[in-house]
Amino acid sequence: MLSIRNFSKTYKGGKKAVDNLSLEVNSGDIYGFIGHNGAGKTTTLRSVVGVLDFNEGDILINGVSIKKDALSCKKVTAYIPDNPDLYDHLTGVQYLNFIADIYEVSKSEREYLTKKYADAFELTPSLGDLISSYSHGMKQKLAIISALIHKPKLLVLDEPFVGLDPKAAHTLKTIMTEFCAEGSAIFFSTHVLEVAEKLCNKIAIIKGGKLLASGSTDSVKGNQSLEEVFMELIES
């Protein structure tokens, strides 16, 4: 579903944020991408979804290069950044309809999925309110619903649990598991190592733009906790 091949990203001034990264995310995977601040996680995610350009390596989504046919890749991908920037002048339901229009989701389908996910996140009573009145957590929930409303094949999330209360975080974990059980894939960054260890079937650890470890969660952590392995790798 997602193939990152020898990907490197260098910013102006010569700073290499990601150095020769290769990863494979298959259908059904919940793939956790772990690293400290500045490790290259967000740069990688933004490049995967076509927000950032790059010159070295390639990134393929569903067998298509994001560099050669970005539109085809974006049609099957949804992205939630670490700080969702929504349209404050719209109501919640107007925003969801706007996203559904872009992805040509039918009226019946969007109504069904809006109700399903808004009810799950207890956001239904607030869908008629302006987004400007939403708390950060409510905006995060709305962004998640908007990402799911067109049934993407690949869901890319940057720190999706930040700002969510415990109940909403539990709901999101349940939705992520169901989403991948239906054949889609998730690639997401997180600092919550306990969540990653329990939720992800695959893990990658990055430091200074370089991949330190990747593979099945069990193979990466061995007999240790993920936190212990992570601390050992980044301090070595």
Short mmCIF file of the C-alpha atoms (twelve columns), coordinates in Angstrom:
data_MODEL
# 
_entry.id   MODEL 
# 
loop_
_atom_site.group_PDB 
_atom_site.id 
_atom_site.type_symbol 
_atom_site.label_atom_id 
_atom_site.label_alt_id 
_atom_site.label_comp_id 
_atom_site.label_asym_id 
_atom_site.label_seq_id 
_atom_site.Cartn_x 
_atom_site.Cartn_y 
_atom_site.Cartn_z 
_atom_site.pdbx_PDB_model_num 
ATOM 1   C CA . MET A 1   0.000   0.000  0.000   1 
ATOM 2   C CA . LEU A 2   2.811   2.423  0.938   1 
ATOM 3   C CA . SER A 3   6.361   1.946  -0.258  1 
ATOM 4   C CA . ILE A 4   9.053   4.419  0.837   1 
ATOM 5   C CA . ARG A 5   12.179  3.767  -1.190  1 
ATOM 6   C CA . ASN A 6   15.559  5.311  -0.331  1 
ATOM 7   C CA . PHE A 7   13.808  8.548  0.567   1 
ATOM 8   C CA . SER A 8   15.880  11.551 1.651   1 
ATOM 9   C CA . LYS A 9   14.827  15.124 2.272   1 
ATOM 10  C CA . THR A 10  17.239  18.032 2.537   1 
ATOM 11  C CA . TYR A 11  16.033  21.504 3.457   1 
ATOM 12  C CA . LYS A 12  17.543  24.780 2.295   1 
ATOM 13  C CA . GLY A 13  20.796  25.381 4.072   1 
ATOM 14  C CA . GLY A 14  21.843  21.754 3.735   1 
ATOM 15  C CA . LYS A 15  20.031  20.257 6.706   1 
ATOM 16  C CA . LYS A 16  19.204  16.628 5.927   1 
ATOM 17  C CA . ALA A 17  15.985  15.870 7.791   1 
ATOM 18  C CA . VAL A 18  15.601  12.303 6.489   1 
ATOM 19  C CA . ASP A 19  18.443  10.143 5.208   1 
ATOM 20  C CA . ASN A 20  17.867  7.165  2.890   1 
ATOM 21  C CA . LEU A 21  14.679  5.867  4.521   1 
ATOM 22  C CA . SER A 22  12.993  2.711  3.204   1 
ATOM 23  C CA . LEU A 23  9.758   1.254  4.630   1 
ATOM 24  C CA . GLU A 24  6.907   -0.946 3.452   1 
ATOM 25  C CA . VAL A 25  3.385   -0.526 4.824   1 
ATOM 26  C CA . ASN A 26  1.021   -3.243 3.616   1 
ATOM 27  C CA . SER A 27  -2.762  -3.461 3.557   1 
ATOM 28  C CA . GLY A 28  -4.015  -4.263 7.040   1 
ATOM 29  C CA . ASP A 29  -0.963  -2.760 8.775   1 
ATOM 30  C CA . ILE A 30  -1.140  -0.346 11.672  1 
ATOM 31  C CA . TYR A 31  2.407   0.949  11.366  1 
ATOM 32  C CA . GLY A 32  3.800   3.112  14.167  1 
ATOM 33  C CA . PHE A 33  6.521   5.640  13.329  1 
ATOM 34  C CA . ILE A 34  8.474   6.584  16.443  1 
ATOM 35  C CA . GLY A 35  11.195  9.112  17.185  1 
ATOM 36  C CA . HIS A 36  12.022  12.132 19.310  1 
ATOM 37  C CA . ASN A 37  11.182  15.681 18.238  1 
ATOM 38  C CA . GLY A 38  13.167  16.614 15.138  1 
ATOM 39  C CA . ALA A 39  13.872  12.993 14.190  1 
ATOM 40  C CA . GLY A 40  12.272  13.369 10.753  1 
ATOM 41  C CA . LYS A 41  8.817   11.911 11.375  1 
ATOM 42  C CA . THR A 42  6.699   14.872 10.262  1 
ATOM 43  C CA . THR A 43  8.952   15.513 7.260   1 
ATOM 44  C CA . THR A 44  8.419   11.914 6.170   1 
ATOM 45  C CA . LEU A 45  4.647   12.017 6.671   1 
ATOM 46  C CA . ARG A 46  4.303   15.338 4.827   1 
ATOM 47  C CA . SER A 47  6.319   13.931 1.927   1 
ATOM 48  C CA . VAL A 48  4.218   10.757 1.827   1 
ATOM 49  C CA . VAL A 49  1.026   12.778 1.336   1 
ATOM 50  C CA . GLY A 50  2.510   15.181 -1.207  1 
ATOM 51  C CA . VAL A 51  2.721   18.289 0.975   1 
ATOM 52  C CA . LEU A 52  6.527   18.398 0.751   1 
ATOM 53  C CA . ASP A 53  8.527   17.932 -2.426  1 
ATOM 54  C CA . PHE A 54  11.719  15.866 -2.450  1 
ATOM 55  C CA . ASN A 55  14.448  14.906 -4.916  1 
ATOM 56  C CA . GLU A 56  16.002  11.720 -3.536  1 
ATOM 57  C CA . GLY A 57  14.241  8.363  -3.616  1 
ATOM 58  C CA . ASP A 58  10.584  7.710  -4.268  1 
ATOM 59  C CA . ILE A 59  7.317   7.148  -2.426  1 
ATOM 60  C CA . LEU A 60  4.633   4.902  -3.914  1 
ATOM 61  C CA . ILE A 61  1.020   4.669  -2.770  1 
ATOM 62  C CA . ASN A 62  -0.966  1.759  -4.143  1 
ATOM 63  C CA . GLY A 63  1.847   1.261  -6.672  1 
ATOM 64  C CA . VAL A 64  1.769   4.870  -7.910  1 
ATOM 65  C CA . SER A 65  4.590   7.382  -7.386  1 
ATOM 66  C CA . ILE A 66  3.576   10.490 -5.458  1 
ATOM 67  C CA . LYS A 67  6.110   12.394 -7.585  1 
ATOM 68  C CA . LYS A 68  4.650   11.263 -10.903 1 
ATOM 69  C CA . ASP A 69  0.912   11.212 -10.168 1 
ATOM 70  C CA . ALA A 70  0.162   13.012 -6.923  1 
ATOM 71  C CA . LEU A 71  -3.559  13.335 -7.632  1 
ATOM 72  C CA . SER A 72  -4.104  9.577  -7.961  1 
ATOM 73  C CA . CYS A 73  -2.205  9.035  -4.707  1 
ATOM 74  C CA . LYS A 74  -4.174  11.702 -2.849  1 
ATOM 75  C CA . LYS A 75  -7.499  10.237 -3.966  1 
ATOM 76  C CA . VAL A 76  -6.826  7.101  -1.909  1 
ATOM 77  C CA . THR A 77  -5.058  8.803  1.005   1 
ATOM 78  C CA . ALA A 78  -6.195  10.825 4.002   1 
ATOM 79  C CA . TYR A 79  -3.854  12.917 6.146   1 
ATOM 80  C CA . ILE A 80  -4.312  14.421 9.582   1 
ATOM 81  C CA . PRO A 81  -1.455  16.747 10.610  1 
ATOM 82  C CA . ASP A 82  -0.390  17.213 14.215  1 
ATOM 83  C CA . ASN A 83  -2.342  20.477 14.390  1 
ATOM 84  C CA . PRO A 84  -5.424  20.294 12.133  1 
ATOM 85  C CA . ASP A 85  -6.040  23.642 10.440  1 
ATOM 86  C CA . LEU A 86  -9.771  23.684 9.732   1 
ATOM 87  C CA . TYR A 87  -12.062 26.369 8.301   1 
ATOM 88  C CA . ASP A 88  -13.350 28.199 11.360  1 
ATOM 89  C CA . HIS A 89  -16.100 30.018 9.439   1 
ATOM 90  C CA . LEU A 90  -17.830 26.725 8.574   1 
ATOM 91  C CA . THR A 91  -19.958 24.564 10.817  1 
ATOM 92  C CA . GLY A 92  -18.815 21.023 11.517  1 
ATOM 93  C CA . VAL A 93  -21.322 19.478 9.110   1 
ATOM 94  C CA . GLN A 94  -20.496 22.039 6.403   1 
ATOM 95  C CA . TYR A 95  -16.844 21.096 6.670   1 
ATOM 96  C CA . LEU A 96  -17.605 17.376 6.408   1 
ATOM 97  C CA . ASN A 97  -19.795 18.002 3.350   1 
ATOM 98  C CA . PHE A 98  -17.018 20.099 1.816   1 
ATOM 99  C CA . ILE A 99  -14.541 17.213 2.185   1 
ATOM 100 C CA . ALA A 100 -17.142 14.706 0.956   1 
ATOM 101 C CA . ASP A 101 -17.755 16.867 -2.124  1 
ATOM 102 C CA . ILE A 102 -14.034 16.917 -2.938  1 
ATOM 103 C CA . TYR A 103 -13.876 13.129 -2.827  1 
ATOM 104 C CA . GLU A 104 -17.249 12.709 -4.578  1 
ATOM 105 C CA . VAL A 105 -18.834 10.785 -1.728  1 
ATOM 106 C CA . SER A 106 -22.535 10.084 -2.347  1 
ATOM 107 C CA . LYS A 107 -25.178 11.765 -0.198  1 
ATOM 108 C CA . SER A 108 -26.286 8.527  1.419   1 
ATOM 109 C CA . GLU A 109 -22.739 7.383  2.114   1 
ATOM 110 C CA . ARG A 110 -21.629 10.674 3.667   1 
ATOM 111 C CA . GLU A 111 -24.736 10.832 5.853   1 
ATOM 112 C CA . TYR A 112 -24.173 7.281  7.062   1 
ATOM 113 C CA . LEU A 113 -20.464 7.774  7.817   1 
ATOM 114 C CA . THR A 114 -20.980 11.211 9.382   1 
ATOM 115 C CA . LYS A 115 -23.533 9.775  11.794  1 
ATOM 116 C CA . LYS A 116 -21.437 6.672  12.502  1 
ATOM 117 C CA . TYR A 117 -18.264 8.531  13.411  1 
ATOM 118 C CA . ALA A 118 -19.823 11.659 14.926  1 
ATOM 119 C CA . ASP A 119 -21.885 9.468  17.235  1 
ATOM 120 C CA . ALA A 120 -18.794 7.431  18.129  1 
ATOM 121 C CA . PHE A 121 -16.875 10.593 19.066  1 
ATOM 122 C CA . GLU A 122 -19.938 12.190 20.708  1 
ATOM 123 C CA . LEU A 123 -19.674 15.140 18.327  1 
ATOM 124 C CA . THR A 124 -23.137 14.927 16.736  1 
ATOM 125 C CA . PRO A 125 -24.746 17.634 18.934  1 
ATOM 126 C CA . SER A 126 -22.015 20.110 17.896  1 
ATOM 127 C CA . LEU A 127 -21.995 19.520 14.120  1 
ATOM 128 C CA . GLY A 128 -24.253 22.539 13.577  1 
ATOM 129 C CA . ASP A 129 -21.911 24.853 15.491  1 
ATOM 130 C CA . LEU A 130 -19.152 26.940 13.947  1 
ATOM 131 C CA . ILE A 131 -15.741 25.287 14.070  1 
ATOM 132 C CA . SER A 132 -14.412 28.506 15.632  1 
ATOM 133 C CA . SER A 133 -16.343 27.550 18.777  1 
ATOM 134 C CA . TYR A 134 -14.747 24.088 18.971  1 
ATOM 135 C CA . SER A 135 -12.105 23.104 21.509  1 
ATOM 136 C CA . HIS A 136 -8.841  21.615 20.254  1 
ATOM 137 C CA . GLY A 137 -10.112 18.131 21.035  1 
ATOM 138 C CA . MET A 138 -13.337 18.718 19.111  1 
ATOM 139 C CA . LYS A 139 -11.375 19.975 16.098  1 
ATOM 140 C CA . GLN A 140 -9.214  16.853 16.284  1 
ATOM 141 C CA . LYS A 141 -12.308 14.658 16.282  1 
ATOM 142 C CA . LEU A 142 -13.769 16.538 13.297  1 
ATOM 143 C CA . ALA A 143 -10.492 16.163 11.392  1 
ATOM 144 C CA . ILE A 144 -10.511 12.418 12.050  1 
ATOM 145 C CA . ILE A 145 -14.101 12.095 10.822  1 
ATOM 146 C CA . SER A 146 -13.279 14.097 7.684   1 
ATOM 147 C CA . ALA A 147 -10.356 11.756 6.976   1 
ATOM 148 C CA . LEU A 148 -12.548 8.668  7.262   1 
ATOM 149 C CA . ILE A 149 -15.552 9.947  5.315   1 
ATOM 150 C CA . HIS A 150 -14.197 8.924  1.906   1 
ATOM 151 C CA . LYS A 151 -12.894 5.515  3.016   1 
ATOM 152 C CA . PRO A 152 -9.215  6.031  2.144   1 
ATOM 153 C CA . LYS A 153 -6.940  3.093  1.422   1 
ATOM 154 C CA . LEU A 154 -4.123  4.763  3.384   1 
ATOM 155 C CA . LEU A 155 -4.563  6.869  6.509   1 
ATOM 156 C CA . VAL A 156 -1.560  8.991  7.518   1 
ATOM 157 C CA . LEU A 157 -1.693  10.500 11.008  1 
ATOM 158 C CA . ASP A 158 0.758   12.781 12.808  1 
ATOM 159 C CA . GLU A 159 0.374   12.425 16.593  1 
ATOM 160 C CA . PRO A 160 -3.360  11.624 16.362  1 
ATOM 161 C CA . PHE A 161 -3.897  11.132 20.109  1 
ATOM 162 C CA . VAL A 162 -2.721  14.604 21.134  1 
ATOM 163 C CA . GLY A 163 -5.638  16.624 22.480  1 
ATOM 164 C CA . LEU A 164 -8.024  13.671 22.735  1 
ATOM 165 C CA . ASP A 165 -9.586  12.758 26.069  1 
ATOM 166 C CA . PRO A 166 -9.208  9.117  27.207  1 
ATOM 167 C CA . LYS A 167 -12.627 8.080  25.887  1 
ATOM 168 C CA . ALA A 168 -12.020 9.642  22.471  1 
ATOM 169 C CA . ALA A 169 -8.545  8.068  22.333  1 
ATOM 170 C CA . HIS A 170 -10.100 4.668  23.024  1 
ATOM 171 C CA . THR A 171 -12.680 5.281  20.293  1 
ATOM 172 C CA . LEU A 172 -9.943  6.200  17.830  1 
ATOM 173 C CA . LYS A 173 -7.954  3.055  18.623  1 
ATOM 174 C CA . THR A 174 -11.068 0.952  18.012  1 
ATOM 175 C CA . ILE A 175 -11.750 2.707  14.700  1 
ATOM 176 C CA . MET A 176 -8.122  2.285  13.596  1 
ATOM 177 C CA . THR A 177 -8.281  -1.450 14.277  1 
ATOM 178 C CA . GLU A 178 -11.563 -1.833 12.387  1 
ATOM 179 C CA . PHE A 179 -10.273 0.327  9.526   1 
ATOM 180 C CA . CYS A 180 -7.255  -1.903 8.947   1 
ATOM 181 C CA . ALA A 181 -9.245  -5.107 9.427   1 
ATOM 182 C CA . GLU A 182 -11.157 -4.079 6.294   1 
ATOM 183 C CA . GLY A 183 -7.935  -3.994 4.243   1 
ATOM 184 C CA . SER A 184 -6.781  -0.402 4.512   1 
ATOM 185 C CA . ALA A 185 -3.498  0.691  6.113   1 
ATOM 186 C CA . ILE A 186 -2.405  3.251  8.699   1 
ATOM 187 C CA . PHE A 187 0.976   4.931  8.989   1 
ATOM 188 C CA . PHE A 188 1.198   7.211  12.000  1 
ATOM 189 C CA . SER A 189 3.641   8.919  14.307  1 
ATOM 190 C CA . THR A 190 3.223   8.936  18.057  1 
ATOM 191 C CA . HIS A 191 5.077   9.695  21.262  1 
ATOM 192 C CA . VAL A 192 2.722   7.460  23.237  1 
ATOM 193 C CA . LEU A 193 4.833   4.307  23.222  1 
ATOM 194 C CA . GLU A 194 2.382   2.260  25.295  1 
ATOM 195 C CA . VAL A 195 -0.302  2.854  22.676  1 
ATOM 196 C CA . ALA A 196 2.059   1.977  19.838  1 
ATOM 197 C CA . GLU A 197 3.137   -1.236 21.529  1 
ATOM 198 C CA . LYS A 198 -0.435  -2.431 22.023  1 
ATOM 199 C CA . LEU A 199 -1.981  -1.109 18.814  1 
ATOM 200 C CA . CYS A 200 0.633   -1.515 16.083  1 
ATOM 201 C CA . ASN A 201 1.566   -4.734 14.327  1 
ATOM 202 C CA . LYS A 202 4.654   -2.991 12.896  1 
ATOM 203 C CA . ILE A 203 7.012   -0.345 14.256  1 
ATOM 204 C CA . ALA A 204 9.782   1.843  12.872  1 
ATOM 205 C CA . ILE A 205 12.159  3.888  15.027  1 
ATOM 206 C CA . ILE A 206 13.954  6.881  13.538  1 
ATOM 207 C CA . LYS A 207 16.733  9.088  14.946  1 
ATOM 208 C CA . GLY A 208 18.370  12.044 13.245  1 
ATOM 209 C CA . GLY A 209 16.622  11.172 10.007  1 
ATOM 210 C CA . LYS A 210 18.007  7.631  9.925   1 
ATOM 211 C CA . LEU A 211 16.088  4.420  10.454  1 
ATOM 212 C CA . LEU A 212 17.314  2.542  13.524  1 
ATOM 213 C CA . ALA A 213 14.876  -0.369 13.582  1 
ATOM 214 C CA . SER A 214 11.791  -1.572 11.734  1 
ATOM 215 C CA . GLY A 215 9.628   -4.641 11.412  1 
ATOM 216 C CA . SER A 216 6.948   -6.437 13.378  1 
ATOM 217 C CA . THR A 217 6.356   -5.019 16.834  1 
ATOM 218 C CA . ASP A 218 7.401   -8.308 18.443  1 
ATOM 219 C CA . SER A 219 10.665  -8.486 16.492  1 
ATOM 220 C CA . VAL A 220 11.576  -4.860 17.217  1 
ATOM 221 C CA . LYS A 221 11.004  -5.024 20.966  1 
ATOM 222 C CA . GLY A 222 11.989  -8.645 21.599  1 
ATOM 223 C CA . ASN A 223 11.662  -9.461 25.298  1 
ATOM 224 C CA . GLN A 224 11.748  -5.826 26.345  1 
ATOM 225 C CA . SER A 225 9.101   -3.125 26.406  1 
ATOM 226 C CA . LEU A 226 8.985   -0.786 23.442  1 
ATOM 227 C CA . GLU A 227 9.968   2.094  25.733  1 
ATOM 228 C CA . GLU A 228 13.117  0.234  26.845  1 
ATOM 229 C CA . VAL A 229 14.112  -0.547 23.254  1 
ATOM 230 C CA . PHE A 230 13.415  3.015  22.142  1 
ATOM 231 C CA . MET A 231 15.526  4.544  24.918  1 
ATOM 232 C CA . GLU A 232 18.412  2.155  24.236  1 
ATOM 233 C CA . LEU A 233 18.421  2.951  20.526  1 
ATOM 234 C CA . ILE A 234 18.177  6.728  20.715  1 
ATOM 235 C CA . GLU A 235 20.823  6.977  23.472  1 
ATOM 236 C CA . SER A 236 23.341  4.721  21.756  1 
# 
